[in-house]
């Protein structure tokens, strides 16, 4: 059994390979979903999160 993806980016990379998801959503919805979630991931990675502040900047 393969482990679940550890982050959204890895999940999206796996989803792009899925014929089941592609066929279920259809070409247009599949492309829109992948684009929206990719943009979400990119936006998330540009943020400084509280965990980073608490662990790296507390001194």
N, CA, C and O atoms as a GROMACS GRO file, in nm:
protein
  236
    1UNK      N    1   0.084  -0.117   0.000
    1UNK     CA    2   0.000   0.000   0.000
    1UNK      C    3   0.089   0.125   0.000
    1UNK      O    4   0.180   0.136   0.081
    2UNK      N    5   0.061   0.216  -0.091
    2UNK     CA    6   0.139   0.340  -0.099
    2UNK      C    7   0.089   0.440   0.004
    2UNK      O    8  -0.031   0.447   0.031
    3UNK      N    9   0.180   0.518   0.062
    3UNK     CA   10   0.137   0.619   0.159
    3UNK      C   11   0.066   0.735   0.089
    3UNK      O   12   0.084   0.759  -0.030
    4UNK      N   13  -0.014   0.807   0.167
    4UNK     CA   14  -0.080   0.926   0.114
    4UNK      C   15   0.024   1.034   0.087
    4UNK      O   16   0.128   1.037   0.153
    5UNK      N   17  -0.002   1.123  -0.008
    5UNK     CA   18   0.090   1.235  -0.032
    5UNK      C   19   0.103   1.321   0.094
    5UNK      O   20   0.007   1.337   0.170
    6UNK      N   21   0.223   1.376   0.115
    6UNK     CA   22   0.248   1.454   0.236
    6UNK      C   23   0.208   1.600   0.222
    6UNK      O   24   0.199   1.672   0.322
    7UNK      N   25   0.183   1.646   0.100
    7UNK     CA   26   0.146   1.785   0.081
    7UNK      C   27   0.060   1.799  -0.044
    7UNK      O   28   0.046   1.705  -0.123
    8UNK      N   29   0.002   1.917  -0.060
    8UNK     CA   30  -0.089   1.942  -0.172
    8UNK      C   31  -0.019   1.927  -0.306
    8UNK      O   32  -0.076   1.873  -0.401
    9UNK      N   33   0.104   1.975  -0.316
    9UNK     CA   34   0.177   1.967  -0.443
    9UNK      C   35   0.193   1.821  -0.488
    9UNK      O   36   0.168   1.788  -0.604
   10UNK      N   37   0.235   1.737  -0.396
   10UNK     CA   38   0.255   1.596  -0.429
   10UNK      C   39   0.122   1.530  -0.465
   10UNK      O   40   0.116   1.447  -0.556
   11UNK      N   41   0.016   1.566  -0.394
   11UNK     CA   42  -0.116   1.512  -0.425
   11UNK      C   43  -0.160   1.554  -0.565
   11UNK      O   44  -0.215   1.474  -0.640
   12UNK      N   45  -0.134   1.679  -0.600
   12UNK     CA   46  -0.170   1.727  -0.734
   12UNK      C   47  -0.091   1.654  -0.843
   12UNK      O   48  -0.146   1.621  -0.948
   13UNK      N   49   0.036   1.631  -0.818
   13UNK     CA   50   0.117   1.558  -0.917
   13UNK      C   51   0.062   1.418  -0.939
   13UNK      O   52   0.059   1.369  -1.052
   14UNK      N   53   0.018   1.354  -0.832
   14UNK     CA   54  -0.043   1.221  -0.846
   14UNK      C   55  -0.178   1.230  -0.915
   14UNK      O   56  -0.211   1.147  -0.999
   15UNK      N   57  -0.256   1.332  -0.880
   15UNK     CA   58  -0.389   1.348  -0.939
   15UNK      C   59  -0.380   1.369  -1.090
   15UNK      O   60  -0.465   1.321  -1.164
   16UNK      N   61  -0.278   1.441  -1.135
   16UNK     CA   62  -0.261   1.466  -1.278
   16UNK      C   63  -0.247   1.337  -1.358
   16UNK      O   64  -0.276   1.334  -1.477
   17UNK      N   65  -0.202   1.230  -1.292
   17UNK     CA   66  -0.182   1.101  -1.358
   17UNK      C   67  -0.307   1.013  -1.355
   17UNK      O   68  -0.310   0.907  -1.417
   18UNK      N   69  -0.410   1.057  -1.283
   18UNK     CA   70  -0.526   0.973  -1.261
   18UNK      C   71  -0.629   0.982  -1.374
   18UNK      O   72  -0.692   1.086  -1.394
   19UNK      N   73  -0.644   0.875  -1.447
   19UNK     CA   74  -0.747   0.868  -1.550
   19UNK      C   75  -0.886   0.868  -1.486
   19UNK      O   76  -0.980   0.923  -1.543
   20UNK      N   77  -0.898   0.807  -1.368
   20UNK     CA   78  -1.027   0.803  -1.299
   20UNK      C   79  -1.076   0.944  -1.268
   20UNK      O   80  -1.192   0.977  -1.296
   21UNK      N   81  -0.991   1.027  -1.209
   21UNK     CA   82  -1.031   1.164  -1.175
   21UNK      C   83  -1.058   1.243  -1.303
   21UNK      O   84  -1.156   1.317  -1.310
   22UNK      N   85  -0.972   1.229  -1.401
   22UNK     CA   86  -0.990   1.299  -1.529
   22UNK      C   87  -1.125   1.264  -1.592
   22UNK      O   88  -1.201   1.352  -1.634
   23UNK      N   89  -1.154   1.136  -1.599
   23UNK     CA   90  -1.279   1.092  -1.661
   23UNK      C   91  -1.401   1.128  -1.577
   23UNK      O   92  -1.508   1.155  -1.632
   24UNK      N   93  -1.386   1.130  -1.447
   24UNK     CA   94  -1.497   1.165  -1.358
   24UNK      C   95  -1.530   1.313  -1.368
   24UNK      O   96  -1.647   1.350  -1.377
   25UNK      N   97  -1.428   1.398  -1.364
   25UNK     CA   98  -1.451   1.543  -1.368
   25UNK      C   99  -1.474   1.596  -1.509
   25UNK      O  100  -1.544   1.696  -1.528
   26UNK      N  101  -1.416   1.530  -1.606
   26UNK     CA  102  -1.421   1.582  -1.742
   26UNK      C  103  -1.302   1.675  -1.764
   26UNK      O  104  -1.243   1.727  -1.669
   27UNK      N  105  -1.268   1.694  -1.890
   27UNK     CA  106  -1.147   1.769  -1.926
   27UNK      C  107  -1.147   1.910  -1.867
   27UNK      O  108  -1.049   1.950  -1.804
   28UNK      N  109  -1.254   1.986  -1.887
   28UNK     CA  110  -1.257   2.125  -1.842
   28UNK      C  111  -1.248   2.136  -1.690
   28UNK      O  112  -1.165   2.211  -1.638
   29UNK      N  113  -1.332   2.062  -1.618
   29UNK     CA  114  -1.331   2.070  -1.471
   29UNK      C  115  -1.199   2.022  -1.414
   29UNK      O  116  -1.149   2.078  -1.317
   30UNK      N  117  -1.142   1.919  -1.474
   30UNK     CA  118  -1.014   1.867  -1.429
   30UNK      C  119  -0.906   1.975  -1.440
   30UNK      O  120  -0.831   1.998  -1.345
   31UNK      N  121  -0.898   2.041  -1.556
   31UNK     CA  122  -0.797   2.144  -1.578
   31UNK      C  123  -0.818   2.262  -1.484
   31UNK      O  124  -0.721   2.316  -1.429
   32UNK      N  125  -0.943   2.304  -1.464
   32UNK     CA  126  -0.973   2.416  -1.376
   32UNK      C  127  -0.936   2.381  -1.231
   32UNK      O  128  -0.878   2.463  -1.161
   33UNK      N  129  -0.970   2.260  -1.187
   33UNK     CA  130  -0.938   2.218  -1.051
   33UNK      C  131  -0.788   2.214  -1.028
   33UNK      O  132  -0.739   2.267  -0.928
   34UNK      N  133  -0.715   2.153  -1.120
   34UNK     CA  134  -0.569   2.144  -1.106
   34UNK      C  135  -0.508   2.284  -1.102
   34UNK      O  136  -0.420   2.310  -1.020
   35UNK      N  137  -0.554   2.374  -1.188
   35UNK     CA  138  -0.501   2.511  -1.191
   35UNK      C  139  -0.532   2.583  -1.059
   35UNK      O  140  -0.444   2.648  -1.003
   36UNK      N  141  -0.655   2.571  -1.010
   36UNK     CA  142  -0.693   2.639  -0.886
   36UNK      C  143  -0.612   2.589  -0.767
   36UNK      O  144  -0.566   2.669  -0.685
   37UNK      N  145  -0.594   2.459  -0.757
   37UNK     CA  146  -0.520   2.403  -0.644
   37UNK      C  147  -0.370   2.429  -0.657
   37UNK      O  148  -0.302   2.445  -0.556
   38UNK      N  149  -0.320   2.434  -0.778
   38UNK     CA  150  -0.179   2.470  -0.798
   38UNK      C  151  -0.155   2.614  -0.755
   38UNK      O  152  -0.056   2.644  -0.688
   39UNK      N  153  -0.246   2.703  -0.794
   39UNK     CA  154  -0.236   2.843  -0.751
   39UNK      C  155  -0.244   2.855  -0.599
   39UNK      O  156  -0.172   2.934  -0.539
   40UNK      N  157  -0.332   2.776  -0.537
   40UNK     CA  158  -0.344   2.774  -0.391
   40UNK      C  159  -0.212   2.732  -0.327
   40UNK      O  160  -0.166   2.794  -0.231
   41UNK      N  161  -0.151   2.628  -0.382
   41UNK     CA  162  -0.024   2.578  -0.329
   41UNK      C  163   0.086   2.684  -0.341
   41UNK      O  164   0.162   2.706  -0.247
   42UNK      N  165   0.093   2.749  -0.455
   42UNK     CA  166   0.194   2.852  -0.477
   42UNK      C  167   0.174   2.968  -0.380
   42UNK      O  168   0.270   3.021  -0.326
   43UNK      N  169   0.049   3.009  -0.360
   43UNK     CA  170   0.019   3.117  -0.266
   43UNK      C  171   0.056   3.077  -0.124
   43UNK      O  172   0.115   3.157  -0.050
   44UNK      N  173   0.024   2.956  -0.085
   44UNK     CA  174   0.057   2.905   0.048
   44UNK      C  175   0.208   2.909   0.072
   44UNK      O  176   0.253   2.946   0.180
   45UNK      N  177   0.285   2.871  -0.028
   45UNK     CA  178   0.431   2.866  -0.012
   45UNK      C  179   0.496   3.004  -0.006
   45UNK      O  180   0.612   3.015   0.035
   46UNK      N  181   0.424   3.107  -0.045
   46UNK     CA  182   0.480   3.242  -0.038
   46UNK      C  183   0.455   3.308   0.097
   46UNK      O  184   0.504   3.419   0.123
   47UNK      N  185   0.380   3.241   0.183
   47UNK     CA  186   0.345   3.297   0.314
   47UNK      C  187   0.444   3.252   0.421
   47UNK      O  188   0.502   3.144   0.414
   48UNK      N  189   0.461   3.338   0.520
   48UNK     CA  190   0.534   3.299   0.641
   48UNK      C  191   0.428   3.258   0.742
   48UNK      O  192   0.339   3.337   0.775
   49UNK      N  193   0.437   3.136   0.791
   49UNK     CA  194   0.334   3.082   0.878
   49UNK      C  195   0.376   3.092   1.024
   49UNK      O  196   0.494   3.102   1.056
   50UNK      N  197   0.277   3.088   1.112
   50UNK     CA  198   0.303   3.104   1.255
   50UNK      C  199   0.401   3.000   1.307
   50UNK      O  200   0.482   3.030   1.395
   51UNK      N  201   0.396   2.877   1.255
   51UNK     CA  202   0.490   2.775   1.300
   51UNK      C  203   0.634   2.818   1.270
   51UNK      O  204   0.722   2.801   1.354
   52UNK      N  205   0.657   2.874   1.152
   52UNK     CA  206   0.791   2.921   1.116
   52UNK      C  207   0.835   3.036   1.207
   52UNK      O  208   0.949   3.039   1.252
   53UNK      N  209   0.746   3.129   1.233
   53UNK     CA  210   0.778   3.240   1.322
   53UNK      C  211   0.810   3.189   1.461
   53UNK      O  212   0.910   3.230   1.520
   54UNK      N  213   0.727   3.101   1.514
   54UNK     CA  214   0.747   3.048   1.650
   54UNK      C  215   0.873   2.965   1.662
   54UNK      O  216   0.937   2.965   1.768
   55UNK      N  217   0.910   2.895   1.558
   55UNK     CA  218   1.026   2.804   1.568
   55UNK      C  219   1.156   2.864   1.519
   55UNK      O  220   1.263   2.822   1.565
   56UNK      N  221   1.153   2.960   1.430
   56UNK     CA  222   1.275   3.015   1.375
   56UNK      C  223   1.307   3.155   1.424
   56UNK      O  224   1.423   3.196   1.420
   57UNK      N  225   1.207   3.229   1.469
   57UNK     CA  226   1.229   3.370   1.504
   57UNK      C  227   1.203   3.401   1.651
   57UNK      O  228   1.186   3.517   1.687
   58UNK      N  229   1.201   3.301   1.735
   58UNK     CA  230   1.168   3.330   1.874
   58UNK      C  231   1.285   3.384   1.954
   58UNK      O  232   1.266   3.428   2.067
   59UNK      N  233   1.405   3.382   1.901
   59UNK     CA  234   1.521   3.430   1.977
   59UNK      C  235   1.551   3.573   1.943
   59UNK      O  236   1.646   3.631   1.997
   0.00000   0.00000   0.00000
